Amino acid sequence: MNNSKNLRLATLDDCTEILNIYAPFITDTVITFEYDVPTVEEFKDRMRNIQAKYPWLVYEVDGKIAGYAYASPFHVRAAYDWSVNFSIYIKPEYHGRHIGRTLYKALIEILKLQGYCNAYSLITMPNDKSEGIHKNFGFTTMGLCKDVGYKFGQWHDVKWYELQMQPHPEKPETPKLIEEIVDTYEFKKIMTGQ
């Protein structure tokens, strides 16, 4: 499998296909704490808002999206501008094919290029696969929220993971928007896996 040819930025035209991947995680698991599957229009608005600033990547197999990953704001206050949350969803039939690894590797490098320093991920317990990929990328546990979410008639713990993607500059510049870097040599190199 040639990873570089399978990886690209998501477009709004991908919305339905991406939502079809996400929906079973809502309806059948506690991996996400959403209760209701959003409409295509609601999900398209989410994508549009995230993509205005952050990368949203998809990985294709035989022309179909097998998984996706994106960054989103860690918090709304200005002092958090150099920190992001990570989300990743892979179709179950594609687990174990290093798709998550390819997505996260590119996501981290793109975010570093934009100027972000810290990444965070919340994982509903237990979730060995998600914990495994985060640990493989150097994420470390920063805390556990006990019984923080209620879904499917049970209370669930969430573990927080953190990663310092790059050193913290003494006087950081405002992170670049994703559109400011997509035409750069560095971005293209990340996307082609060179």
Secondary structure, DSSP 8 states (H G I E B T S, - for coil): --HHHHEEE--GGGHHHHHHHHHHHHHH-SSS---S---HHHHHHHHHHHHTTS-EEEEEETTEEEEEEEEEES-SSGGGTTEEEEEEEE-GGGTTSSHHHHHHHHHHHHHHHHT--EEEEEEESS-HHHHHHHHHTT-EEEEEEEEEEEETTEEEEEEEEEEE-S---SS------HHHHTTSHHHHHHHHT-
